[in-house]
Amino acid sequence: MTSRTWLGARGRRRASPAPMSRTAREFRRLGSGLMLAALLGMAASGCAKSDGVTFEGAGGASGTGAGGPVSGGGGAGARSGGTGGANDRDAAATAGTGGQGGPMASGGTTAPDGGGGATGDGGASAGGTTGAGAATAAGGMTAGAGGTPTGGVGMAAGTGAAGGTTAGAGGTPTGGVGGASTGPLGPCDLFAAGNTPCVAAHSTVRALSGAYSGSLYQVRRASDKTTKDIGVMAPGGFANSAAQDAFCVGTTCTISVIYDQSTRGNHLTSAPAGGAKNTPDKEASATALALTVGGHRVYAVYVDTGVGYRIDKTSGIATGDQPEAEYMVTSGTHFNGGCCFDYGNAETDDHDDGNGTMEAVYFGNCTSWGKGAGSGPWVMADLENGLFAGQSFVANATNTPLTFDYVTALVKGKPGGFALKGANGQTGALKTMYDGARPTSAGYNPMKKQGAIILGIGGDNSNGAVGSFFEGCMTSGYPSDATDDAVQANIVAAGYGR
C-alpha cells in the first residue's frame, strides 16, 4: 500500500501515518477501556487482609491484582500496605470477610479480563473476599460492603468499612464506618450471635470476646498489700502475664479480683462467710497454675480447699425459672470428691435456701448425690441439695468420665428441662451427657434461681472441693446446640496446653 505525504511544521515532507488495521484499532480501544476501568476501580470498596507479600483482589472477572493508582505500574507502596494499620507489611488487622472489589480493576501484566497479573504487583484491583490494602489503602475512596469484624489483633473494619478516604501508599485507613480495634472472635461473640449474650465472662487466661481490651484480673502483693490489674496484650488476646511477673517479683501474689468481661460488671472477689463455712474464703495463689495457651504463658485459678469467689449482687443473671447456660474450662486431672467445685448461679444470701435455688456447672467425682459412669470425674448440675448427672440420683451411664488435661463442662437450663455436655478442651466435639426433664423431686420444677455467681464453692459456701478454672461464661437465654458447638470449637482453637 502506498502512502501520501504532507507538509510538516517546517515545510518538510513527511509520510502520513498509515491507516490502522481493524485489529490495531480494537487493541487501542481495549487499552483505553482498561485504563478507564482502572480509574473506576480506585473508587471501589472492599474488605482487606494483608500478608505484606502478595495480594488477592476480587475486582474484575478473575483479577488478583493489588491496588495501584493506574494499570500495570502499581502504587508506591503496593507490596507493603496493611489494612487497619499504618504503613506496615506485618499489620495483623483484617477487615472482614465480604468486601467487594472494583467493577473491572486492571493491572498486572495481562488484563484481557480486567483482572491483574498473576501475582498482582500492579493494577487497581481493590478489596475482594480477602482483598489487600496497598497503594490505594484497602477499599479506595468509598466504604465497601464490609463483613463481620473477625480480624486479627489490629483494626477491624466493622460491618461496612474498608480503608481510607483517599488513595495512599498503604497509609492508615481513616474512612468508612469501621468498628473499634478487635481481635479474633471469642465465646461471648458466638453466644451473642446466637441471641444468648454473655451476662458474665471470667478468665485469667484470655479475653472472651474479640473487642475486650480491659483487665482480666487483679493480683494482690503479699509484701505491701498493694494490687495491680492484669490486662490483655491486645484486644481479644491473652493475659499480659509479664506484668504480673514484674509486679510480684521477690514476693507472693494472690488473685484478688476476677473481672467480668461482659458489660454487666459481675466481678468476682473472695467469697464471704456462708451457711456451711462461717468465715470468708481465701484468695487463690496467682502463680500456682502456670500454663501455655496459644503459645503464650499465662496463669489460671488454682482452687484448693478453702478458696472460693463470689458476687451476690449481680446484673442480668437468670432468676426464677429463666433460661440460661454456663460453661467452664477446667481440668480432668485436678479434682476431688468434696463439695463443691462449681461455677454458676447460686443463692444471694450465701445459705442453702432449698431445692432449685441454684443452677451451676459442677466438675469432680463427688458421689454424695448423683453420679455418672465409672469413677469420674463428671460434669453435673448443682441444683442445690443435689448434684445431678441426669434426671435423678441414679447413676447415669451416658455421663462418662472426662479425664483430659483440659475439659469443657457445660450446663444449660430452661423451664422444664436441662442439659449437660462435656468435651476435651483441646480437640473434638461436645458430648451430650444428659438432655431431658428436670428432676422429679419437689422444688426443681419450676426452678427458683436467685442469681448470685460462685466459683470453686457451693451455694452455701461449702468449700471442700479443689479444681482448676481457666475460663467460664454465663448467658441470658438457652443457647442452641449449634452455638454450643461453635463455643467448643473456639476453645479448641485457643490452644490450651500448646
C-alpha positions, 0 to 999 in steps of 0.5 A: 500500500502506498502512502501520501505525504504532507507538509510538516511544521517546517515545510518538510515532507513527511509520510502520513501515518498509515491507516490502522488495521481493524485489529490495531484499532480494537487493541487501542480501544481495549487499552483505553477501556482498561485504563478507564476501568482502572480509574473506576476501580480506585473508587471501589470498596472492599474488605482487606487482609494483608500478608505484606507479600502478595495480594488477592483482589476480587475486582474484575472477572478473575483479577488478583491484582493489588491496588495501584493508582493506574494499570500495570505500574502499581502504587508506591507502596503496593507490596507493603500496605496493611489494612487497619494499620499504618504503613506496615507489611506485618499489620495483623488487622483484617477487615472482614470477610465480604468486601467487594472489589472494583467493577473491572480493576486492571493491572498486572501484566495481562488484563484481557479480563480486567483482572491483574497479573498473576501475582498482582504487583500492579493494577487497581484491583481493590478489596475482594473476599480477602482483598489487600490494602496497598497503594490505594489503602484497602477499599479506595475512596468509598466504604465497601460492603464490609463483613463481620469484624473477625480480624486479627489483633489490629483494626477491624473494619466493622460491618461496612468499612474498608480503608481510607478516604483517599488513595495512599501508599498503604497509609492508615485507613481513616474512612468508612464506618469501621468498628473499634480495634478487635481481635479474633472472635471469642465465646461471648461473640458466638453466644451473642450471635446466637441471641444468648449474650454473655451476662458474665465472662471470667478468665485469667487466661484470655479475653472472651470476646474479640473487642475486650481490651480491659483487665482480666484480673487483679493480683494482690502483693503479699509484701505491701498489700498493694494490687495491680490489674492484669490486662490483655496484650491486645484486644481479644488476646491473652493475659499480659502475664509479664506484668504480673511477673514484674509486679510480684517479683521477690514476693507472693501474689494472690488473685484478688479480683476476677473481672467480668468481661461482659458489660454487666460488671459481675466481678468476682472477689473472695467469697464471704462467710456462708451457711456451711463455712462461717468465715470468708474464703481465701484468695487463690495463689496467682502463680500456682497454675502456670500454663501455655495457651496459644503459645503464650504463658499465662496463669489460671485459678488454682482452687484448693480447699478453702478458696472460693469467689463470689458476687451476690449482687449481680446484673442480668443473671437468670432468676426464677425459672429463666433460661440460661447456660454456663460453661467452664474450662477446667481440668480432668486431672485436678479434682476431688470428691468434696463439695463443691467445685462449681461455677454458676448461679447460686443463692444471694444470701450465701445459705442453702435456701432449698431445692432449685435455688441454684443452677451451676456447672459442677466438675469432680467425682463427688458421689454424695448425690448423683453420679455418672459412669465409672469413677469420674470425674463428671460434669453435673448440675448443682441444683442445690441439695443435689448434684445431678448427672441426669434426671435423678440420683441414679447413676447415669451411664451416658455421663462418662468420665472426662479425664483430659488435661483440659475439659469443657463442662457445660450446663444449660437450663430452661423451664422444664428441662436441662442439659449437660455436655462435656468435651476435651478442651483441646480437640473434638466435639461436645458430648451430650451427657444428659438432655431431658426433664428436670428432676422429679423431686419437689422444688426443681420444677419450676426452678427458683434461681436467685442469681448470685455467681460462685466459683470453686464453692457451693451455694452455701459456701461449702468449700471442700472441693479443689479444681482448676478454672481457666475460663467460664461464661454465663448467658441470658437465654438457652443457647442452641446446640449449634452455638454450643458447638461453635463455643467448643470449637473456639476453645479448641482453637485457643490452644490450651496446653500448646 
